[in-house]
Amino acid sequence: MTSSPNASDALRADLTAALGASDWRRAMQLARHLTASQAGMRHVSFVVRTLEKANLPESGLKKLRVALLSSFSIEFLRPHLILQAFLSGIQVDIYVAGFDQFQQEIRNPGSNLYSFAPDVVILAVEGEAWLPEIYSDGPAYAMTGFDEVIRNFANELRNLVAAFRRHSTATLLINNLVVPAQRQLGVLDAQSEFGQRAGVAQANDQLAEVARASAGVFAFDYERVVSYHGAAHWYDQRMSFYASAPVSMSMLPKLASEYLKYFRAVSGLAKKCLVLDLDNTLWGGVIGEDGLSGIALDTTYPGNAFRAFQREIANLQKRGVILAVASKNNLGDVEEVFDKHPHMILKAEHFSAMEVHWKPKSVSLELIARKLNISLEHMVFVDDNPAECAEVSQHLPMVTVIQLPKQPELYVAALHEHGWFDTISLSKEDQRRGDLYKQRDLAETMREQSASLDDFLQGLQMEIVFAPVTASSLARSVQLTQKTNQLNATTLRLNASDITSRMNDSSRWLTAVTVKDRFGDNGIVGLTISRLQSRVMEIELFLLSCRVIGRNVETAMLAHLCDQALRRDASELRGKIVPTAKNIPVRDVFERHGFEKLEELLSGETTWRLDLPGQRVAWPRWIKVRDEEAVATKP
Amino acid sequence: MEEQVRRVMADILELDPKSIDTSTSKDNTASWDSLGHINLIVGLEQEFQVYFDVSEIESMVSFSDVLDALERKLQA
């Protein structure tokens, strides 16, 4: 994609002028523009050359001396690091050690590396260079494993780090190893104890351990970077064999961007405060126009995407990022959402400052900066509206602006893309961050640990809430009747007015079933409608979303229906199965719970009855139940 | 196309576009070293959305060679 030469010529002229006038912030914005719209190497070359001619040392930008040590031609990374560092407000000086000279450079106290006096050293050594046994000669170890090879690798690394620390206090980043894309054992590698996958995993564990043991030494998760972008795209075999430059040139900006997370962190430029817009950022729609029940924020699209975004923001807050709001709204409307909307993950107490009024957002940001005593350089502003983003960029060029894409499902990726908030210091926040990772892995760990289904269910710590259907759960109820096919006993499709008229009928009870577990809130996943006619409680509708099938939620729903019937002094609970092509999973639900068959029509429709209170369905032991209907006032 | 190649070359090899002509070659241009050569190839690939094999890369050692290689690529 190349825009017209004239446009880029104009940007180039502006950039040169801004640099000449020492207008560094303006120069950063122009450089970002030029290289974002014109991703090509020629523009990167131009910007870097122009920067090198400018009087950057006098710019007051943070200075960082970076040394690149590698087993391959890493000098191609140099212009991308210089450019991206500048975009983050850092002036880097780069030393590139000779090809494959990393051992000598580190071990020799008089080496060029040490006379360069680096602040950050990147040790980018490919797995092949560390461990040819695993990469080239895998099958030879298929019976014995790599234990000894790995031990030697760990020792070599430990010695290298020790040598480095004797001569330098610089931050050291060590790329970890990437599993080869082609496995020498073929499909067997995946499960082999002694395969290449297993060997690389062992090596990476050791690498992380060596890094952990030494202050200022970090394992750089190169494997994650490569797998995120895809090994097939990451490597250029042609350049690997021809120029010892294995990383595709088009991927080098991505690699530079990962290293920049560390550069910002060691330069004290990691961001501290996230300032958020509200409408179409934390929820879909405009609260002032759409109202509390009209904004999109629930468990279905697009509301679920906004919830996912909120969850990520809450996680940033847990790891120490300060949150603030800058919104053009009526404060009352906003407070109502925070107080009353059942699907808000972010609560008012998550935010350290809220600027909700009709003043320009740049003013809000300045007020927040003053109130929280945080410099504007440390703030990231997030908004979906290009005009607001432009207003902030123009008035406060030191603020980092993230303009959200049109699709809410891409918000989380946009928030994380540059790792603005990444830190490397060991603080309480970092430790809390560790806990978060633990939580994320819990579901898997539990599945492993569950000896039986019952244990699994118990471990879920489920809580079910039974609540009468109200205006705020109406839309979801309609949707459930329209969309649920499998666990749906009568497949009665209802629209909003069908449900409303049933809500107004004093002989009917409509119950929304919400399921929570230790991993989160699943929202309203079930619905029952029952109707009392001369001491017989008839189940008109009984459905459960397939999301929570297999957790005995249906048992709890039947137990609740028994309670409901008994509260109205019914002597019998009656259910119906109307067979459809898809509702096979629900067919035996009454039979399984002790109902007896009353009749079967030619159409296959069956009716089932349960004597009350004698045969009532028992509550499952492992579920915590909250029955909001029991305290409701309906007669 | 010739003008576009001249611009890419000028940017990457730090040359004055006006100074680039058919006599410009790897042998008589100081900044056109092996590093510059790879950068130039990548710059051309990005600019013209093409992909060169190693044999082509090795043959593109002057302004005229580059134009020839690109013409062949874009016709194919």
Chai-1 contact restraints between the chains, C-beta under 6 A:
chainA,res_idxA,chainB,res_idxB,connection_type,confidence,min_distance_angstrom,max_distance_angstrom,comment,restraint_id
A,G40,B,Q46,contact,1.0,0.0,6.0,A-B,restraint_1
A,G40,B,E47,contact,1.0,0.0,6.0,A-B,restraint_2
A,M41,B,N39,contact,1.0,0.0,6.0,A-B,restraint_3
A,M41,B,V42,contact,1.0,0.0,6.0,A-B,restraint_4
A,M41,B,G43,contact,1.0,0.0,6.0,A-B,restraint_5
A,M41,B,Q46,contact,1.0,0.0,6.0,A-B,restraint_6
A,R42,B,V8,contact,1.0,0.0,6.0,A-B,restraint_7
A,R42,B,D11,contact,1.0,0.0,6.0,A-B,restraint_8
A,R42,B,I12,contact,1.0,0.0,6.0,A-B,restraint_9
A,R42,B,G43,contact,1.0,0.0,6.0,A-B,restraint_10
A,S45,B,D11,contact,1.0,0.0,6.0,A-B,restraint_11
A,S45,B,I12,contact,1.0,0.0,6.0,A-B,restraint_12
A,F46,B,D11,contact,1.0,0.0,6.0,A-B,restraint_13
A,R238,B,V54,contact,1.0,0.0,6.0,A-B,restraint_14
A,Y242,B,V54,contact,1.0,0.0,6.0,A-B,restraint_15
A,A243,B,I38,contact,1.0,0.0,6.0,A-B,restraint_16
A,M249,B,V42,contact,1.0,0.0,6.0,A-B,restraint_17
